[in-house]
């Protein structure tokens, strides 16, 4: 019997976000949030847009 519910698979997990926030400043020059977002995408091979990244970061 299926309940019709599904489990959402998030791309921006707390572990991935924390890792990129710790490692990004060591990798190079970080001046804006967009720099952090680009580094996050590069590190994890993703293509996360700025707005979802910013919303998760603000939590």
Backbone torsions as a table, in degrees:
resi	resn	phi	psi	omega
1	UNK	NA	126.8	179.4
2	UNK	-98.2	139.1	-178.4
3	UNK	-87.4	-16.2	-178.4
4	UNK	86.8	-2.5	178.5
5	UNK	-91.2	150.7	177.5
6	UNK	-130.2	155.8	178.4
7	UNK	-95.1	126.4	-177.1
8	UNK	-80.2	130.4	179.1
9	UNK	-100.3	105.7	-177.5
10	UNK	-85.4	142.8	177.0
11	UNK	-84.5	-33.5	-178.2
12	UNK	-100.0	89.0	178.2
13	UNK	-90.1	157.5	179.0
14	UNK	-57.2	-37.1	-179.4
15	UNK	-66.2	-45.9	179.2
16	UNK	-63.4	-41.9	-178.9
17	UNK	-64.4	-46.7	-179.7
18	UNK	-62.1	-43.8	179.7
19	UNK	-59.8	-44.9	-178.3
20	UNK	-69.8	-34.2	179.0
21	UNK	-69.1	-31.1	178.4
22	UNK	-78.2	-40.9	-174.0
23	UNK	-83.7	-29.2	-175.2
24	UNK	-56.8	-48.6	-179.5
25	UNK	-62.2	-28.6	178.5
26	UNK	-76.0	-23.4	-178.3
27	UNK	-78.0	-30.8	-176.9
28	UNK	177.5	-161.1	-175.8
29	UNK	-80.5	122.8	177.9
30	UNK	-118.5	113.7	-179.5
31	UNK	-113.7	-26.1	-176.2
32	UNK	-134.3	168.7	175.1
33	UNK	-65.2	-31.0	178.3
34	UNK	-62.9	-34.0	176.2
35	UNK	-63.8	-40.4	177.5
36	UNK	-65.0	-40.7	179.4
37	UNK	-64.6	-43.4	177.9
38	UNK	-63.0	-40.4	179.2
39	UNK	-67.0	-39.2	176.3
40	UNK	-58.7	-48.4	179.7
41	UNK	-61.5	-41.4	-179.5
42	UNK	-65.9	-44.9	-177.1
43	UNK	-63.0	-38.5	-172.7
44	UNK	-106.1	3.5	178.2
45	UNK	63.4	36.1	-178.5
46	UNK	-112.6	174.2	175.7
47	UNK	-132.3	63.7	-179.5
48	UNK	-83.0	132.3	179.1
49	UNK	-74.9	166.2	-174.2
50	UNK	-64.6	-46.3	-173.6
51	UNK	-61.6	-48.9	176.8
52	UNK	-62.3	-36.5	177.9
53	UNK	-63.5	-44.7	-179.5
54	UNK	-65.1	-40.8	178.9
55	UNK	-62.6	-42.6	179.2
56	UNK	-67.8	-38.3	179.5
57	UNK	-65.9	-36.2	-178.7
58	UNK	-71.5	-19.6	177.4
59	UNK	-69.2	NA	NA
